[in-house]
Amino acid sequence: MKIIILVLSILFLTGCTTQNSDLTYNQVVNLKDKSIKQEIIWYGKVATDLSQIDGIKFWIIDKEHTNKEKWFWSYDEDTQQLPQEASGNWVNYTLNKYVGISDHNEDTIFEIKGEVINIDCDVAEYCVPNVRLSEINYMSETVGN
């Protein structure tokens, strides 16, 4: 019995469980391939100063990252090509689909839920998680609200 508990504890601590939405951005990046297929719930601001070609780049907002330090990429797997009604704007299209709004500013905070699909270490000076969206929720206009 002690061995089973020990093994389960090790799996949990190393991120090898099938569901662990408590994983932080840093944990996902550090675990790399072990974080693939893990569910996450993170907070972020739309990275309006970065290109938004086929998804949304969010600045991560958490205890370690409070001011546009690192970003993650999120996309909607159901939409491989931007529909014509989106007028060329992935951010507005995706936010409207998930949140029901397209109006936001650079301080708007969203709760992002999804599944880690990949960790890309070739697009920035640091490794960037790629997240397949399952849900986005509007949270507030400022941190702490």
FITIBA-683306 format. One record per residue: residue number from 0; residue in three letters; x, y, z of N, C-alpha, C, O in turn. Coordinates in nm, 2 decimals. Layout:
REM residues N
<site NUM; ALA; <X; Y; Z>; <X; Y; Z>; <X; Y; Z>; <X; Y; Z>>
...
END
This chain:
REM residues 145
<site 0; MET; <0.08; -0.12; 0.00>; <0.00; 0.00; 0.00>; <0.09; 0.13; 0.00>; <0.06; 0.22; -0.07>>
<site 1; LYS; <0.19; 0.13; 0.08>; <0.28; 0.24; 0.08>; <0.35; 0.27; -0.05>; <0.37; 0.38; -0.09>>
<site 2; ILE; <0.38; 0.16; -0.12>; <0.44; 0.17; -0.25>; <0.35; 0.24; -0.35>; <0.39; 0.32; -0.43>>
<site 3; ILE; <0.22; 0.20; -0.35>; <0.12; 0.25; -0.44>; <0.11; 0.40; -0.41>; <0.10; 0.48; -0.51>>
<site 4; ILE; <0.10; 0.44; -0.29>; <0.09; 0.58; -0.25>; <0.21; 0.66; -0.30>; <0.20; 0.77; -0.35>>
<site 5; LEU; <0.33; 0.60; -0.28>; <0.45; 0.66; -0.32>; <0.45; 0.68; -0.47>; <0.49; 0.79; -0.52>>
<site 6; VAL; <0.42; 0.58; -0.55>; <0.42; 0.59; -0.69>; <0.32; 0.70; -0.74>; <0.35; 0.78; -0.83>>
<site 7; LEU; <0.20; 0.70; -0.68>; <0.10; 0.80; -0.72>; <0.15; 0.94; -0.68>; <0.12; 1.04; -0.76>>
<site 8; SER; <0.21; 0.96; -0.57>; <0.27; 1.09; -0.53>; <0.37; 1.13; -0.63>; <0.38; 1.25; -0.67>>
<site 9; ILE; <0.46; 1.04; -0.67>; <0.56; 1.08; -0.77>; <0.50; 1.12; -0.90>; <0.54; 1.22; -0.96>>
<site 10; LEU; <0.40; 1.04; -0.95>; <0.34; 1.08; -1.07>; <0.27; 1.21; -1.07>; <0.28; 1.29; -1.16>>
<site 11; PHE; <0.21; 1.24; -0.96>; <0.14; 1.37; -0.94>; <0.24; 1.48; -0.94>; <0.23; 1.59; -1.01>>
<site 12; LEU; <0.35; 1.47; -0.86>; <0.45; 1.57; -0.85>; <0.53; 1.60; -0.98>; <0.58; 1.71; -1.00>>
<site 13; THR; <0.54; 1.50; -1.06>; <0.61; 1.51; -1.19>; <0.52; 1.55; -1.31>; <0.57; 1.57; -1.42>>
<site 14; GLY; <0.40; 1.56; -1.28>; <0.31; 1.60; -1.39>; <0.27; 1.49; -1.48>; <0.22; 1.52; -1.59>>
<site 15; CYS; <0.28; 1.37; -1.44>; <0.25; 1.25; -1.53>; <0.11; 1.20; -1.51>; <0.07; 1.09; -1.55>>
<site 16; THR; <0.02; 1.28; -1.45>; <-0.12; 1.24; -1.43>; <-0.19; 1.28; -1.56>; <-0.14; 1.37; -1.63>>
<site 17; THR; <-0.31; 1.23; -1.58>; <-0.38; 1.26; -1.70>; <-0.46; 1.39; -1.68>; <-0.49; 1.46; -1.79>>
<site 18; GLN; <-0.49; 1.44; -1.57>; <-0.56; 1.56; -1.54>; <-0.49; 1.64; -1.43>; <-0.49; 1.58; -1.32>>
<site 19; ASN; <-0.44; 1.76; -1.46>; <-0.38; 1.83; -1.35>; <-0.39; 1.98; -1.39>; <-0.29; 2.04; -1.43>>
<site 20; SER; <-0.51; 2.04; -1.38>; <-0.53; 2.18; -1.42>; <-0.46; 2.28; -1.33>; <-0.47; 2.40; -1.36>>
<site 21; ASP; <-0.39; 2.23; -1.23>; <-0.32; 2.32; -1.14>; <-0.18; 2.35; -1.18>; <-0.11; 2.43; -1.12>>
<site 22; LEU; <-0.14; 2.30; -1.30>; <0.00; 2.32; -1.35>; <0.02; 2.47; -1.38>; <-0.07; 2.53; -1.45>>
<site 23; THR; <0.12; 2.52; -1.33>; <0.16; 2.66; -1.36>; <0.23; 2.67; -1.50>; <0.27; 2.57; -1.55>>
<site 24; TYR; <0.24; 2.79; -1.55>; <0.31; 2.81; -1.67>; <0.45; 2.76; -1.66>; <0.50; 2.69; -1.75>>
<site 25; ASN; <0.52; 2.80; -1.55>; <0.66; 2.75; -1.53>; <0.67; 2.60; -1.53>; <0.76; 2.54; -1.58>>
<site 26; GLN; <0.58; 2.54; -1.46>; <0.58; 2.39; -1.45>; <0.56; 2.33; -1.59>; <0.64; 2.23; -1.62>>
<site 27; VAL; <0.47; 2.38; -1.66>; <0.45; 2.32; -1.80>; <0.58; 2.34; -1.88>; <0.62; 2.24; -1.95>>
<site 28; VAL; <0.64; 2.46; -1.88>; <0.76; 2.48; -1.96>; <0.87; 2.39; -1.91>; <0.95; 2.33; -1.99>>
<site 29; ASN; <0.89; 2.37; -1.78>; <0.99; 2.29; -1.72>; <0.97; 2.14; -1.75>; <1.07; 2.07; -1.77>>
<site 30; LEU; <0.85; 2.10; -1.75>; <0.82; 1.96; -1.77>; <0.82; 1.92; -1.92>; <0.84; 1.80; -1.96>>
<site 31; LYS; <0.82; 2.02; -2.01>; <0.82; 2.01; -2.15>; <0.72; 1.89; -2.20>; <0.60; 1.90; -2.18>>
<site 32; ASP; <0.78; 1.79; -2.26>; <0.69; 1.68; -2.32>; <0.60; 1.61; -2.21>; <0.50; 1.56; -2.25>>
<site 33; LYS; <0.64; 1.61; -2.09>; <0.56; 1.55; -1.98>; <0.43; 1.63; -1.96>; <0.33; 1.58; -1.90>>
<site 34; SER; <0.43; 1.76; -2.01>; <0.31; 1.84; -1.99>; <0.21; 1.83; -2.10>; <0.10; 1.88; -2.10>>
<site 35; ILE; <0.25; 1.76; -2.21>; <0.16; 1.74; -2.33>; <0.04; 1.67; -2.28>; <0.04; 1.57; -2.21>>
<site 36; LYS; <-0.08; 1.71; -2.33>; <-0.21; 1.66; -2.30>; <-0.26; 1.69; -2.16>; <-0.36; 1.64; -2.12>>
<site 37; GLN; <-0.19; 1.78; -2.09>; <-0.23; 1.82; -1.96>; <-0.33; 1.94; -1.97>; <-0.31; 2.02; -2.06>>
<site 38; GLU; <-0.43; 1.93; -1.89>; <-0.53; 2.04; -1.89>; <-0.48; 2.16; -1.80>; <-0.42; 2.13; -1.70>>
<site 39; ILE; <-0.50; 2.28; -1.85>; <-0.45; 2.40; -1.78>; <-0.56; 2.49; -1.76>; <-0.66; 2.50; -1.83>>
<site 40; ILE; <-0.55; 2.57; -1.65>; <-0.64; 2.69; -1.63>; <-0.54; 2.80; -1.59>; <-0.48; 2.80; -1.48>>
<site 41; TRP; <-0.53; 2.90; -1.68>; <-0.44; 3.01; -1.66>; <-0.51; 3.14; -1.68>; <-0.62; 3.14; -1.73>>
<site 42; TYR; <-0.45; 3.25; -1.64>; <-0.50; 3.38; -1.66>; <-0.41; 3.46; -1.75>; <-0.28; 3.44; -1.74>>
<site 43; GLY; <-0.46; 3.54; -1.84>; <-0.38; 3.61; -1.93>; <-0.45; 3.73; -1.99>; <-0.57; 3.75; -1.98>>
<site 44; LYS; <-0.36; 3.81; -2.05>; <-0.41; 3.93; -2.12>; <-0.37; 3.91; -2.27>; <-0.26; 3.86; -2.30>>
<site 45; VAL; <-0.46; 3.95; -2.36>; <-0.43; 3.94; -2.50>; <-0.30; 4.02; -2.53>; <-0.29; 4.14; -2.49>>
<site 46; ALA; <-0.21; 3.96; -2.59>; <-0.08; 4.02; -2.63>; <-0.10; 4.11; -2.75>; <-0.06; 4.07; -2.86>>
<site 47; THR; <-0.16; 4.22; -2.73>; <-0.19; 4.31; -2.84>; <-0.07; 4.36; -2.92>; <-0.08; 4.40; -3.03>>
<site 48; ASP; <0.05; 4.36; -2.85>; <0.17; 4.40; -2.92>; <0.25; 4.29; -2.99>; <0.36; 4.32; -3.04>>
<site 49; LEU; <0.19; 4.17; -2.99>; <0.25; 4.06; -3.07>; <0.16; 4.02; -3.18>; <0.04; 4.05; -3.18>>
<site 50; SER; <0.21; 3.96; -3.29>; <0.13; 3.92; -3.40>; <0.03; 3.82; -3.36>; <0.06; 3.73; -3.28>>
<site 51; GLN; <-0.09; 3.82; -3.42>; <-0.19; 3.73; -3.39>; <-0.24; 3.67; -3.53>; <-0.34; 3.71; -3.58>>
<site 52; ILE; <-0.16; 3.57; -3.57>; <-0.19; 3.52; -3.71>; <-0.30; 3.41; -3.71>; <-0.39; 3.42; -3.79>>
<site 53; ASP; <-0.29; 3.31; -3.63>; <-0.39; 3.20; -3.64>; <-0.43; 3.15; -3.50>; <-0.46; 3.03; -3.49>>
<site 54; GLY; <-0.43; 3.24; -3.41>; <-0.48; 3.21; -3.27>; <-0.46; 3.33; -3.19>; <-0.45; 3.44; -3.24>>
<site 55; ILE; <-0.46; 3.32; -3.06>; <-0.43; 3.43; -2.97>; <-0.31; 3.40; -2.89>; <-0.29; 3.30; -2.83>>
<site 56; LYS; <-0.22; 3.50; -2.88>; <-0.11; 3.50; -2.79>; <-0.15; 3.58; -2.67>; <-0.20; 3.69; -2.68>>
<site 57; PHE; <-0.14; 3.51; -2.55>; <-0.18; 3.57; -2.43>; <-0.05; 3.59; -2.34>; <0.04; 3.50; -2.34>>
<site 58; TRP; <-0.04; 3.71; -2.28>; <0.06; 3.73; -2.18>; <0.02; 3.65; -2.05>; <-0.10; 3.67; -2.01>>
<site 59; ILE; <0.10; 3.57; -2.00>; <0.06; 3.49; -1.88>; <0.06; 3.59; -1.76>; <0.15; 3.67; -1.74>>
<site 60; ILE; <-0.05; 3.57; -1.68>; <-0.06; 3.65; -1.55>; <-0.07; 3.55; -1.44>; <-0.17; 3.48; -1.42>>
<site 61; ASP; <0.03; 3.54; -1.36>; <0.03; 3.46; -1.24>; <0.13; 3.51; -1.14>; <0.18; 3.63; -1.15>>
<site 62; LYS; <0.16; 3.44; -1.04>; <0.25; 3.49; -0.93>; <0.39; 3.52; -0.98>; <0.45; 3.62; -0.93>>
<site 63; GLU; <0.44; 3.44; -1.08>; <0.57; 3.47; -1.13>; <0.58; 3.56; -1.24>; <0.68; 3.62; -1.27>>
<site 64; HIS; <0.47; 3.59; -1.31>; <0.46; 3.67; -1.43>; <0.35; 3.77; -1.41>; <0.23; 3.73; -1.43>>
<site 65; THR; <0.38; 3.89; -1.38>; <0.27; 3.99; -1.36>; <0.27; 4.10; -1.47>; <0.17; 4.18; -1.47>>
<site 66; ASN; <0.37; 4.11; -1.55>; <0.37; 4.23; -1.64>; <0.43; 4.19; -1.78>; <0.55; 4.23; -1.80>>
<site 67; LYS; <0.36; 4.13; -1.86>; <0.40; 4.10; -2.00>; <0.54; 4.05; -2.01>; <0.63; 4.10; -2.08>>
<site 68; GLU; <0.57; 3.94; -1.93>; <0.70; 3.88; -1.93>; <0.71; 3.76; -2.03>; <0.81; 3.75; -2.10>>
<site 69; LYS; <0.61; 3.68; -2.03>; <0.61; 3.56; -2.11>; <0.47; 3.53; -2.17>; <0.37; 3.57; -2.10>>
<site 70; TRP; <0.47; 3.47; -2.28>; <0.34; 3.45; -2.34>; <0.32; 3.30; -2.38>; <0.41; 3.23; -2.38>>
<site 71; PHE; <0.19; 3.27; -2.40>; <0.16; 3.14; -2.46>; <0.06; 3.16; -2.57>; <-0.01; 3.25; -2.58>>
<site 72; TRP; <0.06; 3.06; -2.66>; <-0.02; 3.06; -2.78>; <-0.14; 2.98; -2.76>; <-0.13; 2.86; -2.71>>
<site 73; SER; <-0.26; 3.02; -2.79>; <-0.38; 2.94; -2.78>; <-0.45; 2.95; -2.92>; <-0.45; 3.05; -2.99>>
<site 74; TYR; <-0.52; 2.84; -2.95>; <-0.59; 2.83; -3.07>; <-0.72; 2.75; -3.06>; <-0.73; 2.67; -2.96>>
<site 75; ASP; <-0.80; 2.77; -3.15>; <-0.93; 2.69; -3.15>; <-0.92; 2.59; -3.26>; <-0.91; 2.62; -3.38>>
<site 76; GLU; <-0.91; 2.46; -3.22>; <-0.89; 2.35; -3.32>; <-1.01; 2.34; -3.41>; <-0.99; 2.29; -3.52>>
<site 77; ASP; <-1.13; 2.38; -3.37>; <-1.24; 2.37; -3.46>; <-1.23; 2.47; -3.58>; <-1.30; 2.45; -3.68>>
<site 78; THR; <-1.15; 2.57; -3.57>; <-1.14; 2.67; -3.68>; <-1.00; 2.67; -3.74>; <-0.91; 2.73; -3.68>>
<site 79; GLN; <-0.98; 2.59; -3.85>; <-0.85; 2.59; -3.91>; <-0.83; 2.71; -4.00>; <-0.71; 2.74; -4.03>>
<site 80; GLN; <-0.94; 2.76; -4.05>; <-0.92; 2.88; -4.14>; <-1.02; 2.99; -4.09>; <-1.13; 2.96; -4.05>>
<site 81; LEU; <-0.97; 3.11; -4.08>; <-1.05; 3.22; -4.03>; <-1.18; 3.24; -4.12>; <-1.16; 3.27; -4.24>>
<site 82; PRO; <-1.30; 3.23; -4.06>; <-1.42; 3.26; -4.14>; <-1.42; 3.40; -4.19>; <-1.37; 3.49; -4.13>>
<site 83; GLN; <-1.49; 3.42; -4.31>; <-1.50; 3.55; -4.37>; <-1.56; 3.65; -4.28>; <-1.52; 3.77; -4.28>>
<site 84; GLU; <-1.66; 3.61; -4.19>; <-1.72; 3.71; -4.10>; <-1.63; 3.76; -4.00>; <-1.66; 3.86; -3.93>>
<site 85; ALA; <-1.51; 3.70; -3.98>; <-1.42; 3.75; -3.88>; <-1.34; 3.87; -3.93>; <-1.27; 3.93; -3.85>>
<site 86; SER; <-1.35; 3.91; -4.05>; <-1.29; 4.03; -4.11>; <-1.14; 4.03; -4.08>; <-1.08; 4.13; -4.06>>
<site 87; GLY; <-1.07; 3.91; -4.08>; <-0.93; 3.90; -4.07>; <-0.88; 3.92; -3.93>; <-0.76; 3.94; -3.91>>
<site 88; ASN; <-0.96; 3.91; -3.83>; <-0.92; 3.93; -3.69>; <-0.94; 3.81; -3.60>; <-1.05; 3.79; -3.56>>
<site 89; TRP; <-0.83; 3.73; -3.58>; <-0.84; 3.61; -3.50>; <-0.88; 3.64; -3.36>; <-0.96; 3.57; -3.30>>
<site 90; VAL; <-0.83; 3.74; -3.30>; <-0.86; 3.77; -3.16>; <-1.00; 3.80; -3.14>; <-1.07; 3.74; -3.06>>
<site 91; ASN; <-1.06; 3.89; -3.22>; <-1.20; 3.93; -3.20>; <-1.29; 3.81; -3.23>; <-1.39; 3.78; -3.16>>
<site 92; TYR; <-1.26; 3.73; -3.33>; <-1.34; 3.61; -3.37>; <-1.34; 3.51; -3.25>; <-1.44; 3.46; -3.22>>
<site 93; THR; <-1.22; 3.48; -3.20>; <-1.21; 3.38; -3.10>; <-1.27; 3.42; -2.97>; <-1.34; 3.35; -2.90>>
<site 94; LEU; <-1.25; 3.55; -2.93>; <-1.31; 3.60; -2.81>; <-1.46; 3.60; -2.82>; <-1.54; 3.57; -2.73>>
<site 95; ASN; <-1.51; 3.64; -2.94>; <-1.66; 3.64; -2.96>; <-1.71; 3.50; -2.95>; <-1.82; 3.48; -2.89>>
<site 96; LYS; <-1.64; 3.40; -3.00>; <-1.69; 3.27; -3.00>; <-1.69; 3.21; -2.86>; <-1.79; 3.14; -2.82>>
<site 97; TYR; <-1.59; 3.24; -2.78>; <-1.58; 3.18; -2.65>; <-1.64; 3.26; -2.53>; <-1.70; 3.21; -2.44>>
<site 98; VAL; <-1.63; 3.39; -2.55>; <-1.67; 3.48; -2.44>; <-1.80; 3.56; -2.47>; <-1.87; 3.61; -2.39>>
<site 99; GLY; <-1.82; 3.58; -2.60>; <-1.94; 3.65; -2.65>; <-1.91; 3.80; -2.66>; <-2.00; 3.88; -2.68>>
<site 100; ILE; <-1.78; 3.84; -2.65>; <-1.74; 3.98; -2.67>; <-1.62; 3.98; -2.76>; <-1.55; 3.88; -2.77>>
<site 101; SER; <-1.61; 4.09; -2.83>; <-1.48; 4.10; -2.91>; <-1.41; 4.23; -2.87>; <-1.30; 4.25; -2.90>>
<site 102; ASP; <-1.48; 4.31; -2.79>; <-1.42; 4.44; -2.74>; <-1.34; 4.41; -2.61>; <-1.39; 4.35; -2.52>>
<site 103; HIS; <-1.22; 4.45; -2.61>; <-1.13; 4.43; -2.50>; <-1.02; 4.53; -2.51>; <-1.00; 4.59; -2.62>>
<site 104; ASN; <-0.94; 4.55; -2.40>; <-0.83; 4.64; -2.41>; <-0.71; 4.56; -2.36>; <-0.72; 4.44; -2.32>>
<site 105; GLU; <-0.59; 4.62; -2.36>; <-0.47; 4.55; -2.32>; <-0.47; 4.51; -2.17>; <-0.38; 4.43; -2.14>>
<site 106; ASP; <-0.55; 4.56; -2.09>; <-0.56; 4.53; -1.95>; <-0.66; 4.43; -1.91>; <-0.67; 4.38; -1.80>>
<site 107; THR; <-0.74; 4.39; -2.01>; <-0.85; 4.29; -1.99>; <-0.79; 4.15; -1.95>; <-0.70; 4.10; -2.03>>
<site 108; ILE; <-0.83; 4.09; -1.84>; <-0.78; 3.96; -1.80>; <-0.88; 3.86; -1.83>; <-1.00; 3.87; -1.80>>
<site 109; PHE; <-0.83; 3.75; -1.89>; <-0.92; 3.63; -1.92>; <-0.87; 3.51; -1.85>; <-0.75; 3.49; -1.82>>
<site 110; GLU; <-0.96; 3.42; -1.82>; <-0.93; 3.29; -1.77>; <-0.93; 3.20; -1.89>; <-1.03; 3.19; -1.96>>
<site 111; ILE; <-0.82; 3.13; -1.91>; <-0.81; 3.04; -2.03>; <-0.80; 2.90; -1.98>; <-0.71; 2.86; -1.90>>
<site 112; LYS; <-0.88; 2.82; -2.04>; <-0.88; 2.67; -2.01>; <-0.85; 2.60; -2.14>; <-0.90; 2.64; -2.25>>
<site 113; GLY; <-0.77; 2.50; -2.13>; <-0.74; 2.42; -2.25>; <-0.64; 2.31; -2.22>; <-0.62; 2.27; -2.10>>
<site 114; GLU; <-0.59; 2.25; -2.33>; <-0.50; 2.14; -2.32>; <-0.37; 2.17; -2.38>; <-0.36; 2.23; -2.49>>
<site 115; VAL; <-0.26; 2.15; -2.31>; <-0.12; 2.17; -2.37>; <-0.10; 2.07; -2.48>; <-0.11; 1.95; -2.46>>
<site 116; ILE; <-0.07; 2.13; -2.60>; <-0.05; 2.05; -2.72>; <0.10; 2.03; -2.75>; <0.14; 1.93; -2.80>>
<site 117; ASN; <0.17; 2.14; -2.72>; <0.31; 2.14; -2.76>; <0.39; 2.25; -2.68>; <0.33; 2.34; -2.62>>
<site 118; ILE; <0.52; 2.23; -2.67>; <0.60; 2.33; -2.61>; <0.70; 2.37; -2.72>; <0.79; 2.29; -2.75>>
<site 119; ASP; <0.69; 2.49; -2.77>; <0.78; 2.54; -2.88>; <0.89; 2.62; -2.82>; <0.87; 2.73; -2.77>>
<site 120; CYS; <1.01; 2.57; -2.84>; <1.13; 2.64; -2.79>; <1.21; 2.71; -2.90>; <1.32; 2.75; -2.88>>
<site 121; ASP; <1.14; 2.73; -3.01>; <1.21; 2.79; -3.13>; <1.15; 2.93; -3.17>; <1.20; 2.99; -3.26>>
<site 122; VAL; <1.05; 2.97; -3.10>; <0.98; 3.10; -3.14>; <1.01; 3.22; -3.06>; <0.98; 3.33; -3.10>>
<site 123; ALA; <1.07; 3.20; -2.95>; <1.11; 3.31; -2.86>; <1.24; 3.28; -2.79>; <1.29; 3.17; -2.81>>
<site 124; GLU; <1.28; 3.37; -2.70>; <1.40; 3.34; -2.62>; <1.38; 3.24; -2.51>; <1.47; 3.20; -2.44>>
<site 125; TYR; <1.25; 3.20; -2.50>; <1.21; 3.10; -2.40>; <1.11; 3.00; -2.46>; <1.06; 3.03; -2.57>>
<site 126; CYS; <1.09; 2.89; -2.40>; <0.99; 2.80; -2.45>; <0.85; 2.85; -2.43>; <0.82; 2.90; -2.33>>
<site 127; VAL; <0.76; 2.83; -2.53>; <0.63; 2.88; -2.53>; <0.53; 2.76; -2.54>; <0.53; 2.69; -2.64>>
<site 128; PRO; <0.44; 2.75; -2.44>; <0.34; 2.65; -2.45>; <0.23; 2.68; -2.56>; <0.19; 2.80; -2.57>>
<site 129; ASN; <0.19; 2.58; -2.63>; <0.08; 2.59; -2.72>; <-0.04; 2.52; -2.66>; <-0.03; 2.41; -2.62>>
<site 130; VAL; <-0.15; 2.59; -2.65>; <-0.27; 2.54; -2.58>; <-0.39; 2.54; -2.68>; <-0.43; 2.64; -2.74>>
<site 131; ARG; <-0.45; 2.42; -2.68>; <-0.58; 2.41; -2.76>; <-0.69; 2.45; -2.66>; <-0.71; 2.40; -2.55>>
<site 132; LEU; <-0.77; 2.55; -2.70>; <-0.87; 2.61; -2.62>; <-0.99; 2.52; -2.59>; <-1.03; 2.45; -2.68>>
<site 133; SER; <-1.04; 2.52; -2.47>; <-1.17; 2.46; -2.44>; <-1.26; 2.56; -2.39>; <-1.39; 2.55; -2.40>>
<site 134; GLU; <-1.21; 2.67; -2.33>; <-1.29; 2.77; -2.27>; <-1.21; 2.90; -2.24>; <-1.10; 2.89; -2.21>>
<site 135; ILE; <-1.28; 3.02; -2.26>; <-1.22; 3.14; -2.22>; <-1.33; 3.22; -2.14>; <-1.44; 3.22; -2.19>>
<site 136; ASN; <-1.29; 3.27; -2.03>; <-1.39; 3.35; -1.95>; <-1.33; 3.49; -1.93>; <-1.21; 3.51; -1.90>>
<site 137; TYR; <-1.42; 3.59; -1.94>; <-1.38; 3.73; -1.90>; <-1.37; 3.74; -1.75>; <-1.45; 3.69; -1.68>>
<site 138; MET; <-1.26; 3.80; -1.70>; <-1.24; 3.81; -1.56>; <-1.25; 3.95; -1.51>; <-1.34; 3.98; -1.43>>
<site 139; SER; <-1.16; 4.04; -1.56>; <-1.17; 4.18; -1.51>; <-1.08; 4.27; -1.60>; <-1.02; 4.22; -1.70>>
<site 140; GLU; <-1.08; 4.40; -1.57>; <-1.00; 4.49; -1.65>; <-0.86; 4.52; -1.58>; <-0.77; 4.57; -1.64>>
<site 141; THR; <-0.85; 4.47; -1.46>; <-0.72; 4.49; -1.39>; <-0.69; 4.37; -1.30>; <-0.78; 4.30; -1.26>>
<site 142; VAL; <-0.57; 4.35; -1.27>; <-0.53; 4.24; -1.18>; <-0.58; 4.27; -1.04>; <-0.57; 4.38; -0.99>>
<site 143; GLY; <-0.64; 4.17; -0.98>; <-0.69; 4.18; -0.84>; <-0.83; 4.21; -0.84>; <-0.89; 4.21; -0.72>>
<site 144; ASN; <-0.90; 4.24; -0.95>; <-1.05; 4.26; -0.94>; <-1.12; 4.14; -0.96>; <-1.25; 4.14; -0.96>>
END
